[in-house]
Amino acid sequence: MNEVQPQLDELLFSSAECVSVESVEVSDTVVRVEARTTAKRAACPGCGCWSGRIHGSYLRFPRDLPAAGKLVVVSLRVRRFACMESSCPRKTFAEQVPGLTRRFGQRTERLRSTLVSVGLALAGRAGARMTNVFGAPVSRNTLLRLIASLPDPLTSAPRVLGVDEYAQRKGRIYGTVLVDVETRRPVDLLPDREADTLAAWLAARPEVEIVCRDRAPFFAEGATRGAPQALQVADRWHIWHNLGQAAEKCVYQHRGCLRPSPAPPDEPQKEADPAMSSPWPTGHRFAERTRAKHATIHALLAAGHSKRSVARQLGMGLNTILRFSRATTPEELFTDQWQSRATKLDAYKPYLDQRWQEGCTNAWKLWEEIKEQGYPDGYGNVRNYVSRTLRGKPQPVGPRPPSARAVARWILTHPDALAEGDRLQLKAVLANCPEMAALAEHVRFFAHMLTHLQGDQLPTWIEAATATTELPSLRRFAQHLERDLDAVTAGLTQPWNSGVVEGHVNRIKMLKRQMFGRAGFALLRKRVLLP
């Protein structure tokens, strides 16, 4: 044993000094390592004074990393020293082995660091399953506690700072992520997206020279107040995305140009089916029941039965039989019903009929359009009108016109990157609508300015876009750019952008999904900042 002991000390406790292995016992499931400390003195954790006076000793049993699939338990004899400093409130203290133990620790430092790495990579539930695989099982709450106990990493103030928001609870609670654009590492997480919070963070770090952000007003205000010396750069992707939204609205406002005017019909229209023109069309449960009763009553009367006999056979009142017998068609019985009354939808039915003829068959889309025009009721009435009335009306014969989103995508795509079919369709649309042709010119000029970093031409573009009265959405977009002109000009001139920040926002989404609702701000901040 004396010859093997130095090798065991080096093999088992290479990261710890002053530890001597006395014996190793191996059973079917557990490896028990008996060891003791050999340091002659230790420092008091209260006053820092060194002491060599031994007060006593006791055994600690920290768990270690498994070996060959077996649980490893260290039976470590540590000593208590008496503090010789009279002013120290501690009379005795237990020695700690650097790299092996810590106060109240139930695991060795290397097992603890391994569990922390698993927790940072996989979070609670998945991490707990992984620890079961390599033989050091712990609960998911233990992994989360280990992560929460880690200190924040030491980071220096960045020179180029990226700022963006992330959702802690989508639509309700938002925070702010701050990223060093040069090192591509997260710097900090803020619990909200208020201008005051960002301004206070920036005021404590005057080293920030450039702030990359989107055009959100709270970020603009916070950066202006907290870092007035910094250059604010609006992100180019967000600017292009906002332009795309404005272009789609412009195309939608001129959607009538997407479908050619229908040719007049060569043949006269056939007389409408009374069942289709009734307020209760085919398929309505009340209409079908009334038609069935009407057919049965008239069949019995045609067979020679009297009205009283028909009433007794069908279990109906005589007055009901008389009313059905007088009606030559079931549609005559649908008068004075609730659906014949005036409704709030009547004023919008001509518009719905027109949009139906233009090719819009989506009831939800139609409801959104008339809602913008002032329709006060819900979606159900529009859905019923579409399914009961408009579904039976013929639509213009011909190819389906392209959607506003498709045309906007064609306009926003470089002409050389368009497919041949899309290019021909876009050419036909632009030839049919001068407003869309003007929109395409504005978009292409802006795209050239953005890709070639020619921000000095932005005032010229804004002046031209503001003068277009036929494209109100594009005009509003240009007016909004004027409110943040300096940051937008810098974004179209400087090479910096917020792409790395968007990547960390996606990473935060992944981390939140891993934690299954346990991702409170403190725990989420640890997982984002720690590598």
Helices and strands as residue ranges (DSSP letters): H 5-12, E 19-26, E 30-37, E 42-43, E 50-51, E 54-60, E 63-67, E 70-82, E 92-94, H 109-122, H 125-133, H 140-148, E 160-169, E 173-180, E 185-190, H 195-203, E 210-213, H 217-226, E 231-234, H 236-253, G 255-258, H 274-277, H 285-302, H 307-314, H 318-326, G 330-334, G 338-340, G 346-348, H 349-358, H 363-372, H 379-388, G 390-392, H 404-412, G 415-417, H 420-432, H 434-451, G 455-457, H 458-466, H 472-483, H 485-491, H 499-515, H 521-529
